[in-house]
Amino acid sequence: MTMSKYSKVAMIFHWVIAALVIANIGLAELTEDMSRAARGPYMEFHKSFGICILFLTLGRLGWRFSHARPPLPAALKNWEVIMSKAVHFIFYLLMIGMPLSGWLWMSTYGPDAAISMFGLFNMPVLPVQGNEALGDLLHEGHELGGKLMLILIGLHVAGALKHQFIDRIAFLQRMWP
């Protein structure tokens, strides 16, 4: 059976964003027990990757709304289609919400905490400087979002592998270059 594939542009968005999300989770976990000074250089990459994820996700959404995606295989059960749509919707919320929450959170500290984009330029500080309560809330939400992202990645991978190897639907080829 021939499976409809995503476009090459959609595949590039998918795999670049996936790599950045996984790298970002790894950086956050790697630095969890480090001192603030030791953690700093890693977190600069974490922040830069996060902003890249935000803008790549917006680009991906623009592409998705302007280009038809391949239909889901007819062999999928109704609950699988619903679960797939829910997981993807939450992925998009997190891929936009996590970087925005991090950017807002850093902005609560003012210009000294501006996000440097790989040392090339700084992202503008958003107008929330000095709002410690907001910063605390954003920090907690950012960490919770990271845990939810890990769960979703697990569900996403497990679902793709189930369809590929248990259901015998050539599912991985849809997003594989």
SULKA-V937850 format. One record per residue. PHI is phi in degrees with one decimal (999 if undefined). PSI is psi in whole degrees, 0 to 359 (none if undefined). OMEGA is omega in whole degrees, 0 to 359 (* if undefined). Layout:
# SULKA-V937850
PHI/PSI/OMEGA ; PHI/PSI/OMEGA
This chain:
# SULKA-V937850
999/131/179 ; -85.8/132/183 ; -104.0/134/174 ; -66.8/141/183 ; -112.2/157/170 ; -70.9/160/177 ; -69.3/161/179 ; -60.1/321/179 ; -63.3/316/178 ; -61.4/321/179 ; -64.9/318/179 ; -62.3/312/177 ; -55.7/311/183 ; -56.9/307/187 ; -74.7/325/177 ; -67.7/314/179 ; -63.5/317/179 ; -59.1/315/180 ; -62.7/318/180 ; -67.3/320/179 ; -63.3/313/181 ; -65.1/318/177 ; -61.6/320/181 ; -67.4/319/176 ; -63.8/317/178 ; -60.9/316/178 ; -61.9/317/180 ; -63.7/317/180 ; -68.9/319/180 ; -59.2/322/187 ; -94.8/1/186 ; -50.7/316/185 ; -102.0/10/180 ; -83.4/158/173 ; -68.0/161/180 ; -56.6/318/181 ; -65.3/316/181 ; -69.4/327/183 ; -74.2/333/188 ; -47.7/304/182 ; -60.6/322/179 ; -66.1/320/182 ; -71.0/335/174 ; -62.9/318/175 ; -66.3/318/179 ; -55.8/313/181 ; -67.1/316/179 ; -62.5/315/178 ; -60.5/319/180 ; -59.7/315/179 ; -65.8/322/176 ; -61.0/317/178 ; -59.1/316/180 ; -56.9/306/185 ; -72.1/325/175 ; -65.3/322/178 ; -65.5/318/176 ; -61.8/319/176 ; -63.2/319/179 ; -63.6/318/178 ; -64.0/318/177 ; -58.7/316/179 ; -64.0/316/183 ; -63.8/321/180 ; -74.5/340/182 ; -104.7/357/180 ; -136.4/131/180 ; -65.7/139/175 ; -93.2/158/181 ; -66.3/146/180 ; -66.4/150/175 ; -69.9/149/178 ; -60.4/140/181 ; -63.7/339/182 ; -71.8/348/181 ; -70.5/142/176 ; -77.2/158/182 ; -57.1/318/181 ; -65.7/329/178 ; -69.8/321/177 ; -64.7/315/179 ; -62.7/315/180 ; -62.4/317/180 ; -60.3/313/180 ; -64.5/320/179 ; -65.3/315/180 ; -62.7/316/180 ; -64.7/320/178 ; -61.4/315/180 ; -67.3/322/174 ; -54.2/310/182 ; -62.4/318/176 ; -57.9/316/181 ; -71.1/321/182 ; -70.3/343/172 ; -98.8/314/185 ; -67.9/322/181 ; -64.0/308/178 ; -62.9/321/178 ; -64.1/319/180 ; -66.1/322/177 ; -65.6/318/179 ; -64.3/314/177 ; -62.9/316/180 ; -57.6/310/179 ; -63.8/327/180 ; -66.7/336/178 ; -65.2/339/179 ; -86.4/351/177 ; 91.3/188/187 ; -59.0/333/180 ; -67.1/342/181 ; -108.1/19/179 ; -56.3/144/181 ; -80.1/117/177 ; -86.3/127/179 ; -89.1/88/179 ; 55.9/29/179 ; 77.2/4/183 ; -88.4/319/179 ; -162.5/165/179 ; -104.8/143/172 ; -71.8/146/179 ; -63.9/144/177 ; -77.7/129/181 ; -77.6/155/189 ; -77.8/63/179 ; -132.0/16/184 ; -54.3/136/176 ; 84.2/356/181 ; -87.4/84/184 ; -64.8/322/180 ; -62.9/318/177 ; -64.7/317/179 ; -58.3/316/179 ; -63.3/317/180 ; -63.5/316/179 ; -64.8/321/178 ; -60.3/311/180 ; -62.5/315/179 ; -63.3/322/180 ; -64.4/316/179 ; -67.3/318/178 ; -63.2/319/178 ; -61.2/322/178 ; -62.9/319/178 ; -66.5/318/178 ; -63.7/321/178 ; -60.8/317/178 ; -60.3/317/179 ; -62.2/315/181 ; -64.9/320/177 ; -59.8/316/178 ; -60.1/315/178 ; -63.2/317/181 ; -62.1/312/180 ; -66.9/316/180 ; -61.2/318/179 ; -62.7/314/180 ; -62.0/318/180 ; -68.3/322/177 ; -59.8/311/181 ; -62.9/321/183 ; -70.8/311/192 ; -103.3/333/179 ; -94.9/310/181 ; -78.9/345/180 ; 61.2/37/173 ; -101.5/130/182 ; -70.7/67/190 ; -79.7/321/184 ; -63.7/333/181 ; -66.1/339/180 ; -60.3/324/184 ; -117.7/7/181 ; -94.2/129/181 ; -61.8/none/*
